[in-house]
Amino acid sequence: ICTKFPGTEAGPCNKSKGEPEPARCQSHCSHRFEEPFLRDDVDGSIRDAAAAYQEAVERNDELVQALWAAQVRLHLGRFDDLRDKWMQDPVVRSIVDAGAELEEATA
């Protein structure tokens, strides 16, 4: 649910103070309210993306690894308790660490 007030606030979906653009909604937006009923779906999405990432690692498929790593990072920020849970998983932790290293290298 978008809590951005039209015409008064900017956000990732709309860089100016205009109408919210739902099609460009970003999971890290501070105006986004996550519905609690989605928690189980997000948990499953992280689980499935981490498993698919690990399979891509075993096949040495870097392009598919990048795709699934992005999905893990995208969903981790949606619920704090799920982020805490999944950061205990070594695959997820390696994805997050690799993303942080990449950001530092490109900054």
Contacts in CASP RR format, 6 or more apart in sequence:
PFRMAT RR
TARGET T0000
AUTHOR 0000-0000-0000
METHOD contacts of the structure
MODEL  1
ICTKFPGTEAGPCNKSKGEPEPARCQSHCSHRFEEPFLRDDVDGSIRDAA
AAYQEAVERNDELVQALWAAQVRLHLGRFDDLRDKWMQDPVVRSIVDAGA
ELEEATA
1 32 0 8 1.000
1 33 0 8 1.000
1 35 0 8 1.000
2 13 0 8 1.000
2 20 0 8 1.000
2 22 0 8 1.000
2 25 0 8 1.000
2 29 0 8 1.000
2 31 0 8 1.000
2 32 0 8 1.000
2 33 0 8 1.000
3 31 0 8 1.000
3 32 0 8 1.000
3 33 0 8 1.000
4 11 0 8 1.000
4 13 0 8 1.000
4 14 0 8 1.000
4 20 0 8 1.000
4 29 0 8 1.000
4 31 0 8 1.000
6 18 0 8 1.000
6 19 0 8 1.000
6 20 0 8 1.000
7 17 0 8 1.000
7 18 0 8 1.000
7 19 0 8 1.000
8 17 0 8 1.000
9 17 0 8 1.000
9 31 0 8 1.000
10 16 0 8 1.000
10 17 0 8 1.000
10 18 0 8 1.000
11 29 0 8 1.000
11 30 0 8 1.000
11 31 0 8 1.000
12 24 0 8 1.000
12 25 0 8 1.000
12 26 0 8 1.000
12 28 0 8 1.000
12 29 0 8 1.000
13 20 0 8 1.000
13 21 0 8 1.000
13 22 0 8 1.000
13 23 0 8 1.000
13 24 0 8 1.000
13 25 0 8 1.000
13 26 0 8 1.000
13 29 0 8 1.000
14 20 0 8 1.000
14 21 0 8 1.000
14 24 0 8 1.000
20 31 0 8 1.000
25 32 0 8 1.000
26 32 0 8 1.000
27 74 0 8 1.000
27 75 0 8 1.000
27 77 0 8 1.000
27 78 0 8 1.000
28 77 0 8 1.000
34 42 0 8 1.000
34 78 0 8 1.000
34 79 0 8 1.000
38 78 0 8 1.000
39 79 0 8 1.000
39 82 0 8 1.000
42 75 0 8 1.000
42 78 0 8 1.000
42 79 0 8 1.000
42 82 0 8 1.000
43 82 0 8 1.000
43 85 0 8 1.000
45 71 0 8 1.000
45 75 0 8 1.000
46 72 0 8 1.000
46 75 0 8 1.000
46 76 0 8 1.000
46 82 0 8 1.000
46 86 0 8 1.000
46 92 0 8 1.000
49 68 0 8 1.000
49 71 0 8 1.000
49 72 0 8 1.000
49 75 0 8 1.000
50 68 0 8 1.000
50 72 0 8 1.000
50 86 0 8 1.000
50 89 0 8 1.000
50 91 0 8 1.000
50 92 0 8 1.000
50 95 0 8 1.000
52 64 0 8 1.000
52 68 0 8 1.000
53 65 0 8 1.000
53 68 0 8 1.000
53 69 0 8 1.000
53 72 0 8 1.000
53 91 0 8 1.000
53 95 0 8 1.000
54 91 0 8 1.000
56 62 0 8 1.000
56 64 0 8 1.000
56 65 0 8 1.000
56 67 0 8 1.000
56 68 0 8 1.000
57 65 0 8 1.000
69 95 0 8 1.000
69 98 0 8 1.000
69 99 0 8 1.000
72 86 0 8 1.000
72 92 0 8 1.000
72 95 0 8 1.000
72 96 0 8 1.000
73 95 0 8 1.000
73 96 0 8 1.000
73 99 0 8 1.000
75 82 0 8 1.000
76 82 0 8 1.000
76 83 0 8 1.000
76 86 0 8 1.000
76 87 0 8 1.000
76 92 0 8 1.000
76 96 0 8 1.000
77 83 0 8 1.000
86 92 0 8 1.000
87 93 0 8 1.000
87 96 0 8 1.000
END
